[in-house]
Amino acid sequence: MNIELKRITVGELADGYEDNAEGGVVAFGGKLDVRPPYQREFIYKDKQRDAVINTVTKGFPLNVMYWAVRADGGFEVIDGQQRTISVCQYVTGVFSFQNLYIHNLPDDVREKILGYKLMIYQCTGTDSERLDWFRTINIAGVKLSDQELRNAVYAGSWVSDAKRYFSKTGCAAYQIGQDYLDAELNRQGYLETAIDWISEAYGNADIIEKYMGKHQHAKDAKKLWEYYQAVIDWVGETFTKKRSKIMKGVPWGVLYNKFKDEKFDPKKIEAETVKLIDDDEVTNQKGIYRYILTRDEKYLSLRTFNDKEKQKAYEKQKGICPKCPKSKHWELEEMEADHITPWHAGGKTMLDNCQMLCKDHNRRKSGK
């Protein structure tokens, strides 16, 4: 691999700058691909963007940027996309800095900005060498998410098409799934979630990467998009009322994979959902949907007895486990609190419904 340091002015960089949304972003006379397939969308907030312009206007050194030299003689940004777009947007009048657009500045100040020299390392090498370099040097600024790094490693026709569905501002995946996904669109969160679901990889990064590796050179991501649509449609048909506050972040795809062929009564489900939301014993409302489908109470994080209640019940029982033969005595730390009448039978987390059992009997009773 050959790496060469070049000094390029802000004016040269911004020459020919165009942001064509899904069509890509170019600069440097049209020769620089600012957003290759593995790059993220523009994520800088106003404060970060202003910091870049402040550095340039004061003549302070801006962090080094990295370009890859392509076989056709053009370039693509490996590291520095956010800074590049910030500078180009300011020079082309997209935003103002300190209430002044660049055309409002005195000629000498404007020329000083346009003449500011950026330090660019240009890298020539194979695709794998460039991507390895990308992962190594991209440590400054806003850290890449795991999915953004995966997009770099598995760049190709599949990733490019998948981003069309799952990564663009206002994309189709966001339009239909915003009430159900707790993910950052511009950090590839929607794409990561969809792959996670279809590969039944909930929380398993290795399986996500295997899926992307398998499909890297597929012509499109239509299969993933159709699957995602099916999940969202199933959620809407099964849980008819949207409650985004407690629906976001539920592993809907995992539930769809397991329960999509079962028949449910949406009216009964809605009535039970309302009842569970109103139940003070339920401390994790996000778990309601998984409980309704699985009947596993662990998802509800039901209320437990506090230390004061445990101590009172222990003293009342004099340390005796009612399930043990011969009234065996236990120390407090050797016992656990148990609901005499369980929650599913209407029992509440109240002192008169509390009994202290030895750990063995308590776990036998609860099936732990």
Buried (B, 14 or more C-beta within 10 A) or exposed (E): EEEEEEEBBBBBBBBBBEBEEEEBBBBBEEBBBBBBBBBBBBBBEEEBBBBBBEBBBEEEEBEBBBBBBBEEEBBBBBBBBBBBBBBBBBBBEBBBBEEEEBEEBEEEEBEBBBEBBBBBBBBBBEEEEBBBBBBEBBEEBBEBBEBBBBBBBBBBBBBBBBBBBBBBEEBBBBEBBBBBBEBEBBBBBBBBBBBBBBBEBBEEEEBBBEBBEEBBEBEBBEEBBEBBBBBBEBBBEBBEEEBEEBBBEBBBBBBBBEBEEEEBEEEEBBEBBEEBEEBEBBEBBBBBBBBBBBEEBEBBBBBEBEEEBBEBBBEEBEBBBEBBEEEEEBEEEEBBBBBEEBBEEEBBBEEEBBBBBBBEBBEEBEEE
